[in-house]
Amino acid sequence: MTLAHAERRTAAKHIHSEREREREMANGGEDRGTPLKMLTTAVAVAGCGIATAMVAGKYFTSRVRSRVVGIIPARYASSRFPGKPLALIIGKPMIQRTWEQAKLATSLDAVVVATDDDRIAESCRRFGADVVMTSESCLNERCQEALKKLKKRYDLVVNIQGDEPLIDPEIINGVVKILQAAPDAVFSTAVTALQPEDAMNPNRVKCVVSRKGYAIYFSRGLIPFNKSGKVNPDFPYLLHLGIQCYDAKFLDVYTSLPSSPLQLEEDLEQLKVLENGYKMKVIKVNHEAHGVDAPEDVEKIEAFMKERNID
């Protein structure tokens, strides 16, 4: 038997076992396999459609990631804006407006609010949201904790920022679809055009993306930064939108990773993903970002909504 023949047989056995496991899961069985296959050696898989995805990145999943849950983390103790999720925007709590937008996303099988505060939980239950109580933790750890408390299993988790009351449901659908189509990625997010007035605002996170649509870096500073030290009006700077989609099982990996130097310096959780060598897909969308970072942003959003007759 030639080496190439042996490698093809090994690859075929791997694919067969993966399909058997997926059939078992579809029939209600327990998932005993690991969804992320570490590529430890470069294996030539002749005639195999997954070969490109395997050699393209360090990790690969052959699962069909079809079951999706949207989780909206919400905490009361914000340093810049205490009680932010309950701030009223034209008569409705901000968290309610975010939840209502998320419910319109056709890619989500469920939407839940994850909070550590009884006041937020009570408010959410009044307008009909499902609530999962969590401990005080960072956003993605709160998503992981909430996910483990849900009765159903999900393949993907969309972390929807509670301070994006005008989030477009199609952006949610977009980050889900792009991750489903990228088996070598464990994370996806969205960017839009950066407005000139936000170029030096550290609360507006910037992003640079490769030609193949993978994130290169995120920063609170302007990136790329040219040697003149001035904003280039002709350069298409990108603004990161506060939405993240994860492979559900990658959340366990993510929370087990120690904080990274870049993450701590920029205070951006997504940098830990990149700094540890994982791939992140990015979609570019047309969206007027209206996140709420400070109390004065509420008036800006209300003015924007009134101008466009948004209730």
PAZAPA-4460 file (N, C-alpha, C; in steps of 0.05 Angstrom, whole numbers, plus 32768, in hexadecimal, padded with zeros to 4 digits):
% residues 311
    n_x    n_y    n_z   ca_x   ca_y   ca_z    c_x    c_y    c_z   seq   type   mol
   8011   7FE8   8000   8000   8000   8000   8012   8019   8000     1      M     A
   800C   802B   7FEE   801C   8044   7FED   8015   8056   8004     2      T     A
   8027   8069   8009   8021   807D   801E   8008   808E   8017     3      L     A
   8006   8096   7FFE   7FEF   80A6   7FF6   7FD5   8096   7FFA     4      A     A
   7FD6   807B   7FF3   7FBE   806B   7FF7   7FB7   8069   8014     5      H     A
   7FCA   8065   8025   7FC5   8064   8042   7FB9   807D   804D     6      A     A
   7FC4   8094   8043   7FB9   80AE   804D   7F9C   80B1   8044     7      E     A
   7F96   80A9   802C   7F7A   80AB   8022   7F68   809A   8033     8      R     A
   7F71   8082   803A   7F60   8070   804B   7F5C   807C   8067     9      R     A
   7F71   8088   8072   7F6F   8095   808C   7F5B   80AC   808C    10      T     A
   7F5D   80BC   8077   7F4B   80D3   8074   7F2E   80C9   8071    11      A     A
   7F2A   80B4   8061   7F0F   80A9   805D   7F03   809F   8077    12      A     A
   7F14   8092   8087   7F0A   8088   80A1   7F02   809F   80B3    13      K     A
   7F12   80B5   80B3   7F0C   80CC   80C3   7EF2   80D9   80BB    14      H     A
   7EED   80DC   80A1   7ED4   80E7   8097   7EBD   80D5   809E    15      I     A
   7EC0   80BB   809B   7EAB   80A8   80A2   7EA3   80AA   80C0    16      H     A
   7EB7   80AC   80D1   7EB2   80AE   80EE   7EA4   80C8   80F5    17      S     A
   7EAB   80DD   80E7   7E9E   80F7   80EC   7E81   80F6   80E4    18      E     A
   7E7B   80E9   80CD   7E60   80E7   80C4   7E4F   80D6   80D6    19      R     A
   7E5B   80C0   80E0   7E4E   80AF   80F3   7E47   80BE   810D    20      E     A
   7E5A   80CF   8116   7E54   80DF   812E   7E3E   80F3   812A    21      R     A
   7E3E   80FF   8112   7E29   8113   810D   7E0E   8106   810B    22      E     A
   7E0C   80ED   8100   7DF3   80DF   80FF   7DEA   80D8   811B    23      R     A
   7DFD   80D1   812C   7DF7   80CA   8148   7DEB   80E3   8156    24      E     A
   7DF8   80FA   8152   7DEE   8112   815E   7DD2   8119   8154    25      M     A
   7DCD   8116   813A   7DB3   811C   812F   7D9D   810B   813B    26      A     A
   7DA5   80F2   8144   7D91   80E0   8150   7D91   80E3   816F    27      N     A
   7D9D   80F8   8179   7D9B   80FC   8196   7DB1   80F1   81A6    28      G     A
   7DC6   80E7   8199   7DDD   80DB   81A8   7DEF   80F0   81B4    29      G     A
   7E01   80E8   81C4   7E14   80FA   81D1   7E2B   80FF   81BE    30      E     A
   7E34   8118   81BD   7E4B   8120   81AC   7E64   811B   81BC    31      D     A
   7E72   8105   81B5   7E8B   80FE   81C3   7EA4   8107   81B4    32      R     A
   7EA0   8111   819C   7EB7   811A   818D   7EBE   8136   8193    33      G     A
   7ED5   813F   8189   7EDD   815B   818C   7ED8   8169   8172    34      T     A
   7ECB   8180   8171   7EC4   818D   8158   7EDC   819A   814B    35      P     A
   7EF1   819F   815A   7F08   81AE   814F   7F1F   819A   814B    36      L     A
   7F26   8195   8133   7F3B   8182   812E   7F56   8190   812A    37      K     A
   7F68   818B   813C   7F82   8199   813A   7F92   818C   8123    38      M     A
   7F9C   819C   8112   7FAC   8192   80FB   7FC9   8190   8104    39      L     A
   7FD1   8178   810C   7FEC   8174   8116   8000   816D   8100    40      T     A
   7FF6   8162   80EB   8007   815B   80D4   7FFA   8163   80BA    41      T     A
   8009   8169   80A6   7FFE   8170   808C   7FF8   8156   807D    42      A     A
   7FDE   814F   807B   7FD6   8136   806F   7FCA   813C   8053    43      V     A
   7FD4   812F   803F   7FCA   8133   8024   7FB2   8121   8020    44      A     A
   7F9A   812D   801E   7F81   811E   801B   7F78   811F   7FFF    45      V     A
   7F80   810D   7FEE   7F7A   810E   7FD2   7F5C   810A   7FCD    46      A     A
   7F50   811C   7FBD   7F34   8119   7FB6   7F21   8120   7FCD    47      G     A
   7F2B   812C   7FE2   7F1A   8132   7FFA   7F13   8150   7FFA    48      C     A
   7EF9   8157   7FFB   7EF1   8173   7FF9   7EF9   8183   8011    49      G     A
   7F00   8176   8028   7F06   8186   8040   7F23   818C   8042    50      I     A
   7F33   8183   802F   7F50   8186   8032   7F58   81A4   8033    51      A     A
   7F4C   81B4   8022   7F54   81D1   8021   7F4F   81DE   803C    52      T     A
   7F37   81D8   8048   7F31   81E4   8062   7F44   81DB   8077    53      A     A
   7F4D   81C2   8076   7F5F   81B7   808A   7F7A   81C4   8089    54      M     A
   7F85   81C8   8071   7FA0   81D3   8070   7F9F   81F1   8071    55      V     A
   7F88   81FD   806F   7F86   821B   8070   7F8A   8225   808B    56      A     A
   7F83   8216   80A0   7F85   8221   80BB   7F8E   820B   80CF    57      G     A
   7F92   8213   80E7   7F9C   8201   80FB   7F85   81EF   8106    58      K     A
   7F6D   81F9   8104   7F56   81EA   810F   7F41   81E7   80FA    59      Y     A
   7F32   81D1   80FC   7F1E   81CB   80E8   7F07   81BD   80F6    60      F     A
   7EEE   81C3   80EE   7ED7   81B5   80F8   7EC8   81AA   80E0    61      T     A
   7EC0   8191   80E2   7EB0   8184   80CD   7E93   8184   80D4    62      S     A
   7E8C   818D   80EC   7E70   818E   80F4   7E60   81A2   80E3    63      R     A
   7E47   819C   80DF   7E35   81B0   80D3   7E2A   81C1   80E9    64      V     A
   7E32   81D9   80EA   7E2C   81EA   8102   7E11   81F9   80FC    65      R     A
   7DFB   81EB   8101   7DE1   81F5   80F9   7DD1   8200   8110    66      S     A
   7DD5   81F7   8128   7DC5   8200   813F   7DD2   8219   814C    67      R     A
   7DC3   822F   814C   7DCF   8249   8154   7DBE   8256   8169    68      V     A
   7DCC   8260   817E   7DBE   8270   8193   7DCB   828B   8195    69      V     A
   7DBB   82A0   8199   7DC4   82BB   819D   7DC4   82C0   81BB    70      G     A
   7DDA   82C9   81C6   7DDB   82D0   81E3   7DE2   82ED   81E6    71      I     A
   7DD3   82FB   81F5   7DD7   8318   81FA   7DE1   831B   8217    72      I     A
   7DFB   831F   821A   7E06   8323   8235   7DFE   833F   823F    73      P     A
   7DF5   8341   8258   7DED   835B   8262   7DF5   835D   827F    74      A     A
   7E04   8372   8286   7E0C   8376   82A2   7E05   8392   82AA    75      R     A
   7DFF   8395   82C3   7DF6   83AF   82CE   7E0E   83C1   82D5    76      Y     A
   7E24   83B4   82DE   7E3A   83C4   82E9   7E4E   83CC   82D4    77      A     A
   7E45   83DD   82C1   7E58   83E8   82AD   7E66   8400   82B9    78      S     A
   7E81   8400   82B5   7E91   8417   82C1   7E8A   8431   82B3    79      S     A
   7E84   8431   8299   7E7F   844A   828B   7E61   8451   828C    80      R     A
   7E50   843D   828F   7E33   8443   828E   7E24   842E   829F    81      F     A
   7E24   8432   82BA   7E16   841E   82CC   7DF9   841C   82C4    82      P     A
   7DEF   8403   82C4   7DD3   83FF   82BD   7DCC   8402   82A0    83      G     A
   7DE0   8401   828F   7DDD   8407   8272   7DC7   83F6   8265    84      K     A
   7DC5   83DB   826A   7DB0   83CC   825C   7D94   83D5   8262    85      P     A
   7D90   83E3   8278   7D75   83EC   827F   7D6F   8408   8277    86      L     A
   7D83   8416   826B   7D7F   8431   8262   7D68   8432   824E    87      A     A
   7D56   8445   8251   7D3F   8447   823F   7D47   8455   8225    88      L     A
   7D3E   8448   820F   7D42   8454   81F5   7D26   8457   81E8    89      I     A
   7D1C   846F   81E8   7D00   8475   81DF   7CED   8461   81ED    90      I     A
   7CEF   8460   8207   7CDB   8451   8217   7CE0   8434   821C    91      G     A
   7CF4   8428   820E   7CFA   840C   8212   7D16   8408   821D    92      K     A
   7D1B   83F5   822F   7D36   83EF   8238   7D48   83E7   8221    93      P     A
   7D60   83F0   8221   7D73   83EA   820B   7D75   83CC   8206    94      M     A
   7D76   83BC   821B   7D78   839F   8218   7D60   8393   8209    95      I     A
   7D49   839F   820D   7D31   8396   81FF   7D33   839C   81E1    96      Q     A
   7D3D   83B3   81DA   7D40   83BA   81BD   7D54   83A7   81B0    97      R     A
   7D6A   83A1   81BE   7D7E   838E   81B3   7D71   8373   81AF    98      T     A
   7D63   836A   81C3   7D56   834F   81C2   7D41   834E   81AB    99      W     A
   7D32   8363   81A7   7D1E   8364   8192   7D2B   8362   8176   100      E     A
   7D42   836F   8173   7D50   836E   815A   7D5C   8352   8155   101      Q     A
   7D67   8346   816A   7D72   832B   8168   7D5D   8316   8161   102      A     A
   7D45   831A   816B   7D30   8307   8166   7D28   8306   8148   103      K     A
   7D2F   831B   813A   7D28   831D   811D   7D3D   830E   810C   104      L     A
   7D53   8305   8118   7D67   82F7   8109   7D5E   82DA   8103   105      A     A
   7D5B   82D3   80EA   7D51   82B9   80E3   7D65   82A2   80E8   106      T     A
   7D7E   82A9   80EB   7D93   8294   80F0   7D93   828A   810C   107      S     A
   7D86   8297   811F   7D86   8290   813B   7D6F   827E   8142   108      L     A
   7D76   8267   814F   7D61   8255   8159   7D56   825E   8174   109      D     A
   7D65   826E   8182   7D5D   8278   819C   7D6D   8291   81A3   110      A     A
   7D61   82A3   81B4   7D6E   82BB   81BD   7D6A   82BC   81DC   111      V     A
   7D80   82BF   81EB   7D7E   82C1   8208   7D8F   82D8   8211   112      V     A
   7D88   82E3   8228   7D97   82F8   8236   7DA6   82EB   824D   113      V     A
   7DC0   82F0   824E   7DD1   82E5   8264   7DD9   82FC   8276   114      A     A
   7DD1   82FB   828F   7DD6   8312   82A1   7DDC   8308   82BD   115      T     A
   7DEB   8319   82CC   7DF0   8312   82E8   7DE0   8324   82FB   116      D     A
   7DCD   8333   82F0   7DBF   8347   82FF   7DA1   8342   82FF   117      D     A
   7D95   8341   8317   7D78   833B   8319   7D67   8351   830D   118      D     A
   7D70   836A   830E   7D61   8380   8302   7D5E   837D   82E4   119      R     A
   7D74   8375   82D7   7D74   8371   82BA   7D63   8358   82B4   120      I     A
   7D66   8343   82C3   7D56   832B   82BF   7D38   8330   82C1   121      A     A
   7D30   833F   82D5   7D14   8345   82D9   7D09   8355   82C1   122      E     A
   7D18   8369   82B8   7D10   8379   82A2   7D0D   8368   8289   123      S     A
   7D20   8356   8284   7D1F   8346   826C   7D07   8333   826C   124      C     A
   7D02   8327   8283   7CEB   8314   8285   7CD1   8323   8280   125      R     A
   7CCF   833C   8287   7CB6   834B   8283   7CB0   834E   8266   126      R     A
   7CC5   8352   8255   7CBE   8354   8238   7CC1   833A   8229   127      F     A
   7CC4   8324   8238   7CC2   8309   822B   7CDC   82FB   8224   128      G     A
   7CF2   8306   822C   7D0C   82F9   8225   7D12   82E2   8238   129      A     A
   7D20   82CE   822C   7D2B   82B8   823D   7D44   82C2   824A   130      D     A
   7D48   82BC   8263   7D5E   82C7   8273   7D6E   82B0   827F   131      V     A
   7D88   82B2   827E   7D9A   829F   828C   7DAA   82B0   82A0   132      V     A
   7DA9   82A8   82B9   7DB9   82B6   82CD   7DD6   82AB   82CE   133      M     A
   7DE9   82BD   82CE   7E05   82B5   82CD   7E14   82C4   82E3   134      T     A
   7E2D   82BB   82E7   7E3E   82C9   82FB   7E4B   82E1   82ED   135      S     A
   7E58   82F2   82FD   7E66   8309   82F2   7E7F   82FF   82E3   136      E     A
   7E81   8305   82CA   7E98   82FC   82BA   7E99   830D   82A1   137      S     A
   7EAE   8308   8291   7EB0   8316   8278   7E9B   830C   8265   138      C     A
   7E97   831A   824F   7E80   8315   823D   7E80   82F8   8232   139      L     A
   7E97   82EF   8228   7E97   82D5   821B   7E95   82BE   8230   140      N     A
   7EA0   82C2   8247   7E9D   82AF   825D   7E80   82AD   8265   141      E     A
   7E72   82C5   8265   7E55   82C5   826C   7E46   82B5   8257   142      R     A
   7E4D   82B8   823D   7E40   82A9   8228   7E44   828B   822C   143      C     A
   7E5D   8283   8233   7E63   8267   8237   7E52   825C   824E   144      Q     A
   7E51   826B   8264   7E42   8262   827C   7E24   8260   8275   145      E     A
   7E19   8273   8266   7DFD   8272   825E   7DF8   825B   824C   146      A     A
   7E0A   8255   8239   7E07   823F   8227   7E05   8225   8235   147      L     A
   7E15   8221   824A   7E15   8208   8259   7DFB   8204   8268   148      K     A
   7DEE   821A   826F   7DD5   8218   827E   7DBC   8214   826D   149      K     A
   7DC0   8217   8252   7DA9   8213   8240   7DA3   81F5   823E   150      L     A
   7D8A   81EE   823A   7D83   81D2   8238   7D8A   81C6   821D   151      K     A
   7D89   81D6   8208   7D8F   81CC   81ED   7DAD   81D1   81E7   152      K     A
   7DB7   81C1   81D5   7DD3   81C4   81CC   7DD3   81D5   81B2   153      R     A
   7DE8   81E5   81AF   7DEB   81F6   8198   7E07   81F4   818D   154      Y     A
   7E09   81F8   8172   7E23   81F6   8165   7E31   8211   8164   155      D     A
   7E22   8227   8162   7E2D   8242   8160   7E20   8253   8175   156      L     A
   7E2F   8266   817F   7E25   827A   8192   7E2B   8296   8187   157      V     A
   7E16   82A6   8185   7E1A   82C2   817D   7E19   82D4   8196   158      V     A
   7E2F   82E1   819B   7E31   82F3   81B2   7E28   830F   81A8   159      N     A
   7E10   8317   81AF   7E03   8330   81A6   7E06   8344   81BC   160      I     A
   7E14   835A   81B7   7E18   836E   81CB   7DFE   837C   81D2   161      Q     A
   7DF8   837D   81EC   7DDF   8389   81F5   7DDD   83A7   81F1   162      G     A
   7DF4   83B4   81EB   7DF4   83D1   81E7   7DF3   83D8   81C9   163      D     A
   7DE8   83C5   81B8   7DE4   83CB   819C   7DC6   83C9   8196   164      E     A
   7DB6   83DC   819F   7D99   83DA   819D   7D8E   83DB   8181   165      P     A
   7D9F   83E4   816E   7D96   83E5   8152   7DA5   83D1   8140   166      L     A
   7DAF   83BB   814C   7DBD   83A7   813D   7DAB   839C   8127   167      I     A
   7DB6   839A   810F   7DA8   8390   80F8   7DA6   8371   80F9   168      D     A
   7D8F   8365   80F9   7D8D   8348   80F9   7D9D   833B   80E3   169      P     A
   7DA0   8348   80CC   7DAF   833D   80B6   7DCC   833B   80BC   170      E     A
   7DD6   834C   80CE   7DF2   8349   80D6   7DF6   8330   80E7   171      I     A
   7DE2   832B   80F8   7DE3   8312   8108   7DE3   82FA   80F5   172      I     A
   7DD1   82FA   80E1   7DD0   82E4   80CE   7DEA   82E2   80BF   173      N     A
   7DF7   82F9   80B9   7E0F   82F8   80AA   7E27   82EB   80B9   174      G     A
   7E2A   82F2   80D3   7E41   82E6   80E2   7E3C   82C8   80E6   175      V     A
   7E23   82C0   80E7   7E1D   82A3   80EA   7E25   8294   80D0   176      V     A
   7E1B   829F   80BA   7E20   8291   80A0   7E3D   8290   8099   177      K     A
   7E4C   82A6   809E   7E68   82A6   8096   7E78   8292   80A7   178      I     A
   7E71   828E   80C0   7E7F   827A   80D0   7E77   825E   80C8   179      L     A
   7E5E   825A   80C2   7E55   8240   80B8   7E64   8237   809F   180      Q     A
   7E6C   824B   808F   7E79   8245   8076   7E98   8244   8078   181      A     A
   7EA2   8248   8091   7EBF   8248   8095   7EC7   8234   80AA   182      A     A
   7ECC   821A   80A1   7ED2   8205   80B5   7EED   8209   80C3   183      P     A
   7EFE   821A   80B9   7F18   821F   80C6   7F17   8236   80DA   184      D     A
   7F00   8242   80DD   7EFD   8259   80EF   7EEC   8251   8107   185      A     A
   7EF2   825E   811E   7EE2   8258   8137   7ED3   8271   8140   186      V     A
   7ED4   8286   8130   7ECA   82A0   813A   7EC3   82B0   8121   187      F     A
   7EAE   82C0   8122   7EA9   82D3   810D   7E9E   82ED   8119   188      S     A
   7EA1   8303   810A   7E97   831D   8114   7E92   832E   80FC   189      T     A
   7E8A   8348   8101   7E83   835A   80EB   7E91   8375   80EE   190      A     A
   7E95   8382   80D8   7EA1   839C   80D7   7E91   83AE   80C4   191      V     A
   7E93   83C8   80C7   7E87   83DB   80B5   7E9A   83F2   80B1   192      T     A
   7E93   8405   80A0   7EA4   841C   809B   7EA7   842D   80B4   193      A     A
   7EBF   8435   80BA   7EC4   8447   80D1   7EBF   8464   80C9   194      L     A
   7EAF   8472   80D9   7EAA   848E   80D4   7EC3   849F   80DC   195      Q     A
   7EC9   84B4   80CD   7EE1   84C4   80D3   7EE2   84CE   80EF   196      P     A
   7ECB   84D6   80FA   7ECA   84E1   8115   7ED0   84CD   812B   197      E     A
   7ECF   84B3   8124   7ED5   849E   8137   7EF1   8493   8135   198      D     A
   7F02   849E   8123   7F1C   8494   811E   7F2E   8492   8137   199      A     A
   7F2C   84A6   8148   7F3D   84A6   8160   7F2E   84A0   817A   200      M     A
   7F16   8497   8177   7F05   8490   818E   7F0C   8474   8198   201      N     A
   7F18   8470   81AF   7F1F   8456   81B9   7F08   8443   81BF   202      P     A
   7EEF   844E   81C0   7ED8   843E   81C4   7ECE   8432   81AA   203      N     A
   7ED9   843B   8194   7ED2   842F   817A   7EE9   841E   8171   204      R     A
   7EE5   8404   8172   7EFA   83F0   816C   7EFE   83ED   814E   205      V     A
   7F17   83EF   8145   7F1D   83EC   8129   7F27   83D0   8123   206      K     A
   7F26   83C9   8109   7F2E   83AE   8101   7F3C   83AF   80E6   207      C     A
   7F4F   839D   80E2   7F5B   8399   80C8   7F56   837C   80C0   208      V     A
   7F50   8377   80A6   7F47   835D   809C   7F58   8355   8084   209      V     A
   7F5E   833B   8083   7F6D   8331   806C   7F5C   8330   8053   210      S     A
   7F69   832C   803C   7F5A   832A   8023   7F48   8312   8022   211      R     A
   7F4E   82FE   8032   7F3D   82E6   8033   7F26   82E8   8048   212      K     A
   7F24   82FF   8054   7F0E   8304   8067   7F13   82FB   8083   213      G     A
   7F2C   82F8   808B   7F33   82F0   80A7   7F3D   8308   80B6   214      Y     A
   7F37   830A   80D0   7F40   8321   80E0   7F5E   831F   80E4   215      A     A
   7F6B   8336   80E1   7F88   8338   80E6   7F8D   8344   8102   216      I     A
   7F7E   8359   8108   7F82   8366   8122   7F6B   8379   8129   217      Y     A
   7F67   837E   8142   7F53   8391   814C   7F62   83A5   815F   218      F     A
   7F5A   83BE   815F   7F67   83D1   8170   7F54   83E8   8177   219      S     A
   7F59   83F4   818F   7F4A   840C   8196   7F57   8425   8188   220      R     A
   7F6F   8421   817F   7F7C   8436   8170   7F76   8434   8153   221      G     A
   7F7D   8448   8143   7F78   8447   8127   7F8B   8433   8119   222      L     A
   7F80   8420   810B   7F90   840D   80FB   7F84   840A   80E0   223      I     A
   7F96   8409   80CB   7FB3   840E   80CD   7FB8   842B   80D3   224      P     A
   7FD0   8430   80DE   7FD8   844B   80E6   7FF0   8454   80D5   225      F     A
   7FEC   8469   80C5   8001   8470   80B2   8016   8482   80C0   226      N     A
   802D   8486   80B2   8043   8495   80BE   803E   84B3   80C1   227      K     A
   802A   84BD   80B4   8023   84DA   80B7   8015   84DF   80D1   228      S     A
   800A   84CA   80DD   7FFB   84CD   80F6   7FE0   84D9   80F3   229      G     A
   7FD6   84DB   80DA   7FBC   84E7   80D4   7FAA   84D2   80C7   230      K     A
   7F90   84D7   80CA   7F7C   84C6   80BE   7F7D   84CA   80A0   231      V     A
   7F7E   84B4   8091   7F7E   84B6   8074   7F61   84B4   806A   232      N     A
   7F56   84CB   8060   7F3A   84CB   8058   7F33   84B8   8041   233      P     A
   7F47   84AE   8033   7F43   849B   801D   7F46   847E   8024   234      D     A
   7F4D   8478   803E   7F51   845C   8045   7F37   8451   8051   235      F     A
   7F30   8439   804A   7F17   842C   8055   7F1B   8420   8070   236      P     A
   7F1D   8430   8085   7F20   8425   80A0   7F07   8416   80A7   237      Y     A
   7F0A   8402   80B9   7EF4   83F1   80C0   7EEE   83F3   80DE   238      L     A
   7ED4   83F4   80E4   7ECB   83F5   8100   7EC0   83DA   8108   239      L     A
   7EC8   83CF   811E   7EBE   83B5   8128   7EA3   83B9   8135   240      H     A
   7E90   83A9   812D   7E76   83A9   8139   7E75   8394   8150   241      L     A
   7E66   839B   8165   7E66   838A   817D   7E56   8371   817B   242      G     A
   7E5D   8360   8168   7E4F   8346   8166   7E64   8331   8160   243      I     A
   7E61   831A   816C   7E75   8304   8169   7E66   82EA   8168   244      Q     A
   7E6F   82D9   8156   7E63   82BE   8153   7E79   82AA   8158   245      C     A
   7E74   8296   816A   7E88   8282   8171   7E7E   8266   816B   246      Y     A
   7E91   8255   8164   7E8B   8238   8166   7E86   8232   8183   247      D     A
   7E70   8226   8189   7E68   8222   81A5   7E7D   8213   81B6   248      A     A
   7E89   81FF   81AA   7E9D   81F0   81B9   7EB7   81FE   81BC   249      K     A
   7EBC   8212   81AA   7ED4   8222   81AD   7ED2   8234   81C6   250      F     A
   7EBA   823A   81CF   7EB8   824B   81E7   7EC6   823E   81FF   251      L     A
   7EC5   8223   8200   7ED3   8216   8216   7EF2   821A   8213   252      D     A
   7EFB   8219   81FA   7F17   821E   81F5   7F1E   823B   81FC   253      V     A
   7F0D   824D   81F3   7F12   826A   81F7   7F15   8271   8214   254      Y     A
   7F03   8267   8224   7F03   826F   8241   7F1A   8261   8250   255      T     A
   7F25   824C   8244   7F3C   823F   8252   7F56   824C   824B   256      S     A
   7F56   825D   8236   7F6F   826B   822F   7F75   8282   8242   257      L     A
   7F8E   8285   824A   7F95   829C   825B   7F93   82B6   824C   258      P     A
   7F8E   82CC   825B   7F8D   82E6   824E   7FA7   82EB   823F   259      S     A
   7FA5   82F7   8228   7FBD   82FC   8218   7FC6   8319   821A   260      S     A
   7FE0   831E   8214   7FEA   8339   8217   7FDB   834E   8206   261      P     A
   7FD5   8347   81ED   7FC7   835A   81DC   7FAB   835F   81E6   262      L     A
   7F9E   8349   81EE   7F83   834C   81F9   7F83   835F   8211   263      Q     A
   7F96   835C   8223   7F97   836D   823B   7F9E   838A   8234   264      L     A
   7FB0   838E   8221   7FB9   83A9   821A   7FA3   83B9   820D   265      E     A
   7F94   83AC   81FA   7F7F   83B9   81EC   7F64   83B7   81FA   266      E     A
   7F62   83A5   820D   7F49   839F   821B   7F33   8396   8206   267      D     A
   7F3B   8383   81F5   7F2A   8378   81E1   7F2C   835A   81E2   268      L     A
   7F16   834D   81E9   7F16   8330   81ED   7F1C   8320   81D3   269      E     A
   7F13   832B   81BC   7F17   831C   81A4   7F35   8319   819C   270      Q     A
   7F46   8329   81A8   7F63   8327   81A1   7F6F   830D   81AD   271      L     A
   7F63   8303   81C2   7F6D   82E9   81CD   7F69   82D3   81B8   272      K     A
   7F54   82D4   81A8   7F4F   82C0   8194   7F65   82C1   817F   273      V     A
   7F6B   82D9   8175   7F80   82DC   8161   7F9C   82D6   816B   274      L     A
   7FA1   82DF   8184   7FBC   82DC   818F   7FC3   82BF   8194   275      E     A
   7FAE   82AE   8196   7FB3   8292   819B   7FB1   8282   8181   276      N     A
   7FB0   8290   816A   7FB3   8282   8150   7F99   8278   8144   277      G     A
   7F82   8280   814F   7F69   8277   8143   7F5F   828A   812D   278      Y     A
   7F4F   827F   811A   7F46   828F   8104   7F2B   829C   8109   279      K     A
   7F28   82B4   80FF   7F0F   82C3   8104   7F06   82CF   80E9   280      M     A
   7EEE   82C8   80E1   7EE3   82D3   80C8   7ED5   82ED   80CD   281      K     A
   7ED6   82FF   80B9   7ECB   831A   80BC   7EB9   8320   80A4   282      V     A
   7EA1   832A   80A9   7E90   8334   8093   7E8F   8352   8094   283      I     A
   7E8F   835E   807D   7E8D   837B   807B   7E70   8382   8074   284      K     A
   7E64   8395   8084   7E48   839C   8080   7E45   83BA   807F   285      V     A
   7E2F   83C2   8075   7E28   83DF   8076   7E15   83E3   808E   286      N     A
   7E1F   83F1   80A2   7E10   83F4   80BA   7E19   840D   80C9   287      H     A
   7E05   841D   80D0   7E0C   8435   80E0   7E0C   842C   80FD   288      E     A
   7E24   842A   8108   7E27   841F   8123   7E1B   8433   8138   289      A     A
   7E0B   8428   8149   7DFE   8438   815E   7E00   8429   8178   290      H     A
   7E17   8422   8180   7E1B   8415   819A   7E1A   842B   81B0   291      G     A
   7E13   8422   81C8   7E11   8434   81DE   7E29   842F   81F1   292      V     A
   7E3C   8442   81F1   7E54   843F   8202   7E52   8451   821B   293      D     A
   7E43   8467   8218   7E41   847B   822E   7E24   8486   822E   294      A     A
   7E1C   8493   8245   7E01   849D   8246   7DF9   84B0   8230   295      P     A
   7E0C   84C0   8226   7E06   84D3   8211   7DFF   84C6   81F6   296      E     A
   7E06   84AC   81F4   7E00   849E   81DB   7DE2   8498   81D9   297      D     A
   7DD4   8497   81EF   7DB7   8491   81EF   7DA8   84A7   81E0   298      V     A
   7DAF   84C1   81E5   7DA2   84D7   81D7   7DA8   84D6   81B9   299      E     A
   7DC0   84CD   81B1   7DC7   84CB   8195   7DB6   84B6   8187   300      K     A
   7DB2   849F   8194   7DA3   848A   8188   7D85   8492   8186   301      I     A
   7D7B   849F   819B   7D5F   84A7   819A   7D5B   84BB   8184   302      E     A
   7D6D   84CE   8180   7D6B   84E1   816A   7D6C   84D3   814F   303      A     A
   7D7D   84BF   814C   7D7F   84B0   8134   7D65   84A1   812E   304      F     A
   7D5A   8495   8142   7D41   8486   813F   7D29   8498   8138   305      M     A
   7D28   84AF   8144   7D12   84C2   813F   7D14   84CC   8122   306      K     A
   7D2C   84D1   8119   7D30   84DB   80FD   7D26   84C7   80E9   307      E     A
   7D27   84AD   80F0   7D20   8497   80DD   7D05   848A   80E5   308      R     A
   7CF7   8496   80F8   7CDD   848C   8101   7CDE   846F   810A   309      N     A
   7CF4   8469   811A   7CF6   844F   8126   7CE9   8450   8141   310      I     A
   7CD6   843E   8146   7CC8   843E   8160   7CDA   8432   8176   311      D     A
***
